Amino acid sequence: MNRAASVRKVQTVGVTNESSGPDTMYVVDLIEDGQVVESRKLPGKSKAYVDDVCENWNNGIIQLLVD
C-alpha cells in the first residue's frame, strides 16, 4: 500500500461581510496507490495542523472506514 497526501488551498465563500480579504481553507487529498480516496476540508486550521494530517495519513495512523 503506497500512501501520499497532497495539500491545496481553496477559496471559500464567507458567511459574513466582516472579512477583510478572501477566505481560504486547506484541503488535504488522501492518496492511496495513486488514487485520491478522500479529500478532507480543514476550514480554520493552521498549516501545522494540515501538516500533521498529512504525516498521520502517511504513517497509517488515519484509517478510512470501508463498507
Contact map, one row per residue, 1 for C-alpha under 8 A:
1110000000000000000000000000000110000000000000000000000000000000000
1111000000000000000000000000000111000000000000000000000000000000000
1111100000000000000000000000011111000000000000000000000011000000000
0111110000000000000000000000011100000000000000000000010011000000000
0011111000000000000000000001111000000000000000000000010011000000000
0001111100000000000000000001111000000000000000000000010000000000000
0000111110000000000000000111100000000000000000000100000000000000000
0000011111000000000000000111000000000000000000000000000000000000000
0000001111100000000000011110000000000000000000000000000000000000000
0000000111110000000000011110000000000000000000000000000000000000000
0000000011111000000001111000000000000000000000000000000000000000000
0000000001111100000001111000000000000000000000000000000000000000000
0000000000111110000000100000000000000000000000000000000000000000000
0000000000011111101001100000000000000000000000000000000000000000000
0000000000001111100000000000000000000000000000000000000000000000000
0000000000000111111000000000000000000000000000000000000000000000000
0000000000000111111000000000000000000000000000000000000000000000000
0000000000000001111100000000000000000000000000000000000000000000000
0000000000000101111111100000000000000000000000000000000000000000000
0000000000000000011111000000000000000000000000000000000000000000000
0000000000000000001111100000000000000000000000000000000000000000000
0000000000110100001111110000000000000000000000000000000000000000000
0000000000111100001011111000000000000000000000000000000000000000000
0000000011110000000001111100000000000000001000000000000000000000000
0000000011110000000000111110000000000000111110000000000000000000000
0000001111000000000000011111000000000000111010100100000000000000000
0000001111000000000000001111100000000011110000000000000000000000000
0000111100000000000000000111110000000011110000000100110000000000000
0000111000000000000000000011111000011111000000000000000000000000000
0011110000000000000000000001111100011111000000000000010010000000000
0011110000000000000000000000111111111100000000000000000000000000000
1111000000000000000000000000011111111000000000000000000000000000000
1110000000000000000000000000001111100000000000000000000000000000000
0110000000000000000000000000001111110000000000000000000000000000000
0000000000000000000000000000001111111000000000000000000000000000000
0000000000000000000000000000111101111110000000000000000000000000000
0000000000000000000000000000111100111110000000000000000000000000000
0000000000000000000000000000111000011111000000000000000000000000000
0000000000000000000000000011110000011111100000000000000000000000000
0000000000000000000000000011110000000111110000000000000000000000000
0000000000000000000000001111000000000011111000000000000000000000000
0000000000000000000000001111000000000001111110000100000000000000000
0000000000000000000000011100000000000000111110000000000000000000000
0000000000000000000000001000000000000000011111000000000000000000000
0000000000000000000000001100000000000000011111101100000000000000000
0000000000000000000000000000000000000000000111111100000000000000000
0000000000000000000000000100000000000000000011111110000000000000000
0000000000000000000000000000000000000000000001111111000000000000000
0000000000000000000000000000000000000000000011111111100000000000000
0000001000000000000000000101000000000000010011111111110000000000000
0000000000000000000000000000000000000000000000111111111000000000000
0000000000000000000000000000000000000000000000011111111100000000000
0000000000000000000000000001000000000000000000001111111110000000000
0001110000000000000000000001010000000000000000000111111111000000000
0000000000000000000000000000000000000000000000000011111111100000000
0000000000000000000000000000000000000000000000000001111111111100000
0011100000000000000000000000010000000000000000000000111111111110000
0011100000000000000000000000000000000000000000000000011111111000000
0000000000000000000000000000000000000000000000000000001111111100000
0000000000000000000000000000000000000000000000000000000111111110000
0000000000000000000000000000000000000000000000000000000111111110000
0000000000000000000000000000000000000000000000000000000110111111000
0000000000000000000000000000000000000000000000000000000010011111100
0000000000000000000000000000000000000000000000000000000000000111110
0000000000000000000000000000000000000000000000000000000000000011111
0000000000000000000000000000000000000000000000000000000000000001111
0000000000000000000000000000000000000000000000000000000000000000111
